[in-house]
Amino acid sequence: MPSDQHSVTPLYTQALLQSAERHGIALPAHLRELLHSRERIPLALQDELWESYCSLRQEPLAGLQLGLDIQVGHLDSAGMLLVTCDTLGEALEQLVEYAPVIGAGGDFSLQQQGALAWIEYQSQLPVRQAERVEAVLASQLNLTAWSTGGRFKPHSVSFAHAPLAELARYRELVDCELQFNAGHNRLSFSVDQLSLPLIQANSALREHLRQLADQTLASLGQHSLSAEVQRAVRLQPRWGKERIAEQLGISGRHLNRKLAEEGLSFKALRETVLQEMACQALQGRQSVAQIAEQLGFSDENAFVRAFRRWQGTTPARYRQG
């Protein structure tokens, strides 16, 4: 896929740079210059920016605080598209599709079970993952409350990682139940809140913004079949080729042929996604057997063999490391 896919909107990058300025952080000159960039920022450069920002600020909750300061304009056309939707449910569905407009490094999914719904973020960020995940979920929490005129009431926020500071510090910033080492990153709420109206709903503007977002996705290669396959596997890791193909509205044979045109295979794509999901899940408290079942392996031994092939070590040793 095009390398531009692995990039971040300069507007989100500017939120981080503006925060550095407010806190008197002297970032390296080549990173400060990004404040005036109009081009998308390569993810590798964004990684460097996060590392410098967190190292120099020396604040464990720097990511969480940044997320709570994020405004709609920092999320590019996708941010404006979300807040012009009619309901919260519609906005979250659009987030799942248009998140790559904001930046690469993770995927969203919207799920529900019983009376509870949640927006889940699966991160593939290699640098400062915990801080950046906290920034993502904090911005979701803040902007969801703003876009509903303060009517949104979260049930809980769950993180795959361990707390970065004392829980009392988190509670000063986030007024809901917090869970750590949860094996996933989620903002959870009652299902009935999906129907909450948004205060900035505007159907005419929304259609215009959707066209802009579609153009951006196309330019990033996000409409490629391989990107769609990866998103589908993250949502349904237990599914094989035929069920994923059916979900995408094509036959398994056609799926193979189209992926081959991109120089890829379904097996390789699925294994890449499962490897990412396995590494993230091992940061939490789920047992190896539970993770194996969740990812669709026949048993724990089959998962251990696959993980050793991927990472060169066992899940238990990876978790200890």
C-alpha positions as CSV (number, residue, x, y, z in Angstrom):
1,M,0.0,0.0,0.0
2,P,1.2,3.6,-0.4
3,S,3.5,4.8,2.2
4,D,1.3,7.9,2.8
5,Q,-1.1,5.6,4.5
6,H,1.3,5.5,7.5
7,S,0.9,9.2,8.4
8,V,-0.9,11.6,10.6
9,T,-2.8,14.8,9.9
10,P,-0.7,17.9,10.6
11,L,-3.6,19.2,12.7
12,Y,-3.3,16.5,15.3
13,T,0.5,16.9,15.3
14,Q,-0.1,20.6,16.0
15,A,-2.1,19.8,19.1
16,L,0.9,18.1,20.5
17,L,3.3,20.8,19.5
18,Q,1.0,23.5,20.9
19,S,1.0,21.6,24.2
20,A,4.8,21.5,24.2
21,E,4.8,25.2,23.8
22,R,2.4,25.8,26.7
23,H,4.5,23.7,29.0
24,G,7.8,25.4,27.9
25,I,9.2,22.2,26.4
26,A,12.1,22.9,23.9
27,L,11.7,20.2,21.3
28,P,14.4,19.6,18.7
29,A,14.2,22.2,15.9
30,H,13.2,19.8,13.2
31,L,10.2,18.8,15.3
32,R,9.2,22.3,16.1
33,E,9.1,23.1,12.4
34,L,6.2,20.6,12.0
35,L,3.9,23.2,13.6
36,H,3.8,25.0,10.3
37,S,3.6,21.9,8.1
38,R,0.6,21.6,5.8
39,E,1.6,18.1,4.6
40,R,0.7,14.8,6.4
41,I,3.3,13.8,9.0
42,P,5.0,10.4,8.5
43,L,4.2,8.1,11.4
44,A,7.9,7.6,12.1
45,L,8.3,11.3,12.6
46,Q,5.2,11.3,14.8
47,D,6.8,8.5,16.9
48,E,9.9,10.7,17.4
49,L,7.7,13.6,18.4
50,W,5.9,11.6,21.0
51,E,9.1,10.2,22.5
52,S,10.6,13.7,22.7
53,Y,7.5,15.3,24.2
54,C,7.0,12.6,26.9
55,S,10.7,12.4,27.8
56,L,11.1,16.2,28.1
57,R,7.8,16.8,29.9
58,Q,8.4,14.1,32.5
59,E,4.7,13.9,33.3
60,P,3.3,10.3,33.5
61,L,-0.2,11.4,32.4
62,A,1.0,13.7,29.6
63,G,-1.0,11.6,27.0
64,L,-4.2,11.7,29.0
65,Q,-4.0,15.4,29.6
66,L,-3.3,16.0,25.9
67,G,-6.3,14.0,24.9
68,L,-8.6,16.0,27.2
69,D,-7.3,19.2,25.4
70,I,-7.9,17.9,21.9
71,Q,-10.5,19.9,20.0
72,V,-12.6,18.9,16.9
73,G,-10.4,21.0,14.6
74,H,-7.4,18.9,15.5
75,L,-9.0,15.8,13.9
76,D,-9.1,17.2,10.4
77,S,-12.2,16.8,8.2
78,A,-13.0,13.6,10.1
79,G,-13.5,15.5,13.3
80,M,-16.0,17.9,11.7
81,L,-17.7,15.0,9.9
82,L,-18.3,13.2,13.2
83,V,-19.8,16.1,15.1
84,T,-22.2,16.9,12.2
85,C,-23.8,13.5,12.4
86,D,-27.4,13.2,13.7
87,T,-26.7,10.8,16.6
88,L,-23.8,9.5,18.7
89,G,-24.2,6.1,17.2
90,E,-23.9,7.4,13.7
91,A,-20.8,9.4,14.6
92,L,-19.1,6.4,16.2
93,E,-19.8,4.3,13.0
94,Q,-18.2,7.1,11.0
95,L,-15.2,7.1,13.3
96,V,-14.6,3.4,12.6
97,E,-14.5,4.2,8.9
98,Y,-12.7,7.5,8.8
99,A,-10.2,7.3,11.6
100,P,-7.3,6.9,9.1
101,V,-8.0,10.5,8.0
102,I,-6.7,11.5,11.5
103,G,-3.8,9.1,11.5
104,A,-2.4,5.6,11.2
105,G,-1.4,3.4,14.1
106,G,-4.6,1.9,15.2
107,D,-8.2,0.9,14.4
108,F,-11.5,1.5,16.0
109,S,-14.5,-0.8,16.3
110,L,-18.0,-0.2,17.7
111,Q,-19.5,-3.1,19.6
112,Q,-22.3,-3.9,22.0
113,Q,-23.5,-6.7,24.2
114,G,-26.6,-6.6,26.2
115,A,-27.2,-3.2,27.7
116,L,-23.6,-2.0,27.2
117,A,-21.9,-0.6,24.1
118,W,-18.3,0.5,23.6
119,I,-15.9,2.0,21.2
120,E,-12.7,0.0,21.2
121,Y,-9.2,1.1,20.0
122,Q,-6.7,-1.5,18.9
123,S,-3.3,0.2,18.8
124,Q,-0.2,-0.8,16.7
125,L,1.9,2.1,17.9
126,P,5.5,1.1,18.6
127,V,6.5,4.2,20.6
128,R,4.9,5.5,23.8
129,Q,1.9,3.2,23.2
130,A,0.4,3.6,26.7
131,E,0.5,7.5,26.6
132,R,-0.9,7.6,23.1
133,V,-3.7,5.2,23.8
134,E,-4.6,7.4,26.8
135,A,-4.6,10.4,24.5
136,V,-6.9,8.7,22.1
137,L,-9.5,7.5,24.6
138,A,-9.4,10.8,26.6
139,S,-10.1,12.7,23.4
140,Q,-13.0,10.4,22.7
141,L,-14.3,10.9,26.2
142,N,-14.0,14.7,26.0
143,L,-15.3,15.2,22.4
144,T,-18.2,12.8,22.9
145,A,-19.4,14.7,25.9
146,W,-19.0,18.0,24.1
147,S,-20.8,16.9,20.9
148,T,-23.8,15.7,22.9
149,G,-24.0,18.9,24.9
150,G,-22.8,17.2,28.1
151,R,-25.5,14.5,28.0
152,F,-23.1,11.6,27.4
153,K,-22.4,9.6,30.5
154,P,-19.6,7.0,30.3
155,H,-19.8,3.7,32.1
156,S,-16.1,3.1,32.2
157,V,-12.7,3.6,30.4
158,S,-10.6,0.5,30.1
159,F,-6.9,0.3,29.2
160,A,-4.8,-2.7,28.2
161,H,-1.7,-1.3,30.0
162,A,-0.9,-0.8,33.7
163,P,-1.5,2.6,35.3
164,L,1.2,5.2,34.6
165,A,0.6,7.1,37.8
166,E,-1.4,6.8,41.1
167,L,-5.1,6.1,40.5
168,A,-5.9,9.2,42.4
169,R,-4.3,11.3,39.7
170,Y,-6.3,9.6,37.1
171,R,-9.5,10.3,39.0
172,E,-8.7,14.0,39.2
173,L,-9.0,14.0,35.4
174,V,-11.5,11.3,34.5
175,D,-14.9,11.2,36.3
176,C,-15.9,7.5,35.6
177,E,-14.8,4.0,36.4
178,L,-11.2,3.2,35.3
179,Q,-9.9,-0.3,34.5
180,F,-6.3,-1.2,33.8
181,N,-4.6,-4.4,32.5
182,A,-7.9,-5.1,30.9
183,G,-6.5,-6.6,27.7
184,H,-8.3,-4.0,25.6
185,N,-8.7,-0.2,25.2
186,R,-12.4,0.8,25.4
187,L,-14.8,3.7,26.2
188,S,-17.9,1.9,27.4
189,F,-21.4,3.3,27.9
190,S,-25.1,2.2,28.0
191,V,-26.6,1.2,24.6
192,D,-29.4,3.8,24.8
193,Q,-26.8,6.6,24.5
194,L,-26.2,5.6,20.9
195,S,-29.4,7.5,20.1
196,L,-28.2,10.7,21.8
197,P,-28.6,13.7,19.3
198,L,-25.5,15.8,18.5
199,I,-25.7,19.5,19.0
200,Q,-23.9,20.3,15.8
201,A,-25.9,18.0,13.5
202,N,-26.0,19.3,10.0
203,S,-26.9,17.0,7.1
204,A,-25.9,19.3,4.2
205,L,-22.4,20.0,5.7
206,R,-22.0,16.3,6.7
207,E,-22.4,15.1,3.1
208,H,-19.8,17.7,1.9
209,L,-17.4,16.6,4.7
210,R,-17.9,12.9,3.9
211,Q,-16.8,13.6,0.3
212,L,-13.7,15.3,1.5
213,A,-13.0,12.4,3.9
214,D,-13.5,9.9,1.1
215,Q,-11.0,11.7,-1.1
216,T,-8.5,11.6,1.7
217,L,-9.0,7.9,2.3
218,A,-8.6,7.2,-1.3
219,S,-5.3,9.2,-1.4
220,L,-4.0,7.2,1.6
221,G,-4.8,3.8,0.0
222,Q,-7.4,3.1,2.7
223,H,-9.9,1.9,0.0
224,S,-7.5,-0.9,-1.0
225,L,-8.8,-4.4,-0.4
226,S,-6.0,-5.3,1.9
227,A,-6.9,-2.5,4.3
228,E,-10.5,-3.6,4.3
229,V,-9.4,-7.2,5.0
230,Q,-7.3,-6.2,7.9
231,R,-10.1,-4.2,9.4
232,A,-12.5,-7.1,9.0
233,V,-10.1,-9.5,10.6
234,R,-9.6,-7.2,13.6
235,L,-13.3,-7.2,14.1
236,Q,-13.7,-11.0,13.6
237,P,-10.3,-12.6,14.3
238,R,-11.9,-16.1,14.4
239,W,-13.2,-15.9,10.9
240,G,-11.5,-17.5,7.9
241,K,-11.1,-16.4,4.4
242,E,-14.6,-17.4,3.2
243,R,-16.5,-15.6,5.9
244,I,-14.3,-12.5,5.6
245,A,-14.9,-12.5,1.8
246,E,-18.6,-12.8,2.4
247,Q,-18.5,-9.9,4.8
248,L,-16.8,-7.9,2.0
249,G,-19.4,-9.0,-0.5
250,I,-17.1,-11.0,-2.7
251,S,-16.2,-14.7,-3.2
252,G,-13.1,-16.3,-1.5
253,R,-11.6,-17.0,-4.9
254,H,-12.1,-13.3,-6.0
255,L,-10.6,-12.2,-2.7
256,N,-7.5,-14.3,-3.3
257,R,-7.1,-12.9,-6.9
258,K,-7.5,-9.3,-5.8
259,L,-5.1,-9.6,-3.0
260,A,-2.6,-11.2,-5.3
261,E,-2.8,-8.1,-7.5
262,E,-1.5,-6.2,-4.4
263,G,1.2,-8.7,-3.9
264,L,-0.4,-10.1,-0.7
265,S,-2.3,-13.1,0.5
266,F,-5.2,-13.5,3.0
267,K,-3.1,-15.9,5.2
268,A,-0.3,-13.3,5.5
269,L,-2.6,-10.4,6.2
270,R,-4.6,-12.4,8.8
271,E,-1.4,-13.5,10.6
272,T,-0.1,-10.0,10.7
273,V,-3.3,-8.8,12.4
274,L,-3.4,-11.8,14.8
275,Q,0.2,-11.1,15.8
276,E,-0.6,-7.5,16.6
277,M,-3.7,-8.5,18.6
278,A,-1.8,-11.2,20.4
279,C,0.9,-8.9,21.5
280,Q,-1.6,-6.3,22.7
281,A,-3.7,-8.9,24.6
282,L,-0.6,-10.2,26.4
283,Q,-0.2,-6.8,28.0
284,G,-3.4,-7.6,29.9
285,R,-4.6,-10.2,32.4
286,Q,-6.2,-12.7,30.0
287,S,-4.7,-16.2,30.1
288,V,-2.8,-17.6,27.1
289,A,-5.6,-20.1,26.6
290,Q,-8.2,-17.3,26.6
291,I,-6.2,-15.3,24.0
292,A,-5.8,-18.4,21.9
293,E,-9.6,-19.0,21.9
294,Q,-10.3,-15.3,21.2
295,L,-8.0,-15.3,18.2
296,G,-9.5,-18.5,16.7
297,F,-6.8,-21.0,17.4
298,S,-7.8,-24.7,17.8
299,D,-6.0,-24.8,21.2
300,E,-3.4,-23.2,23.3
301,N,-0.6,-25.2,21.9
302,A,-1.4,-24.1,18.3
303,F,-1.3,-20.5,19.5
304,V,2.0,-20.9,21.3
305,R,3.6,-22.5,18.1
306,A,2.3,-19.6,16.0
307,F,3.4,-17.0,18.5
308,R,6.9,-18.5,18.7
309,R,7.1,-18.3,14.8
310,W,6.0,-14.7,14.9
311,Q,8.1,-13.3,17.8
312,G,10.8,-15.9,18.3
313,T,9.7,-16.5,21.9
314,T,6.7,-18.0,23.8
315,P,3.7,-15.9,24.9
316,A,4.7,-16.4,28.6
317,R,8.3,-15.1,28.0
318,Y,7.0,-12.2,25.9
319,R,4.6,-11.3,28.7
320,Q,7.4,-11.4,31.3
321,G,9.6,-9.2,29.1
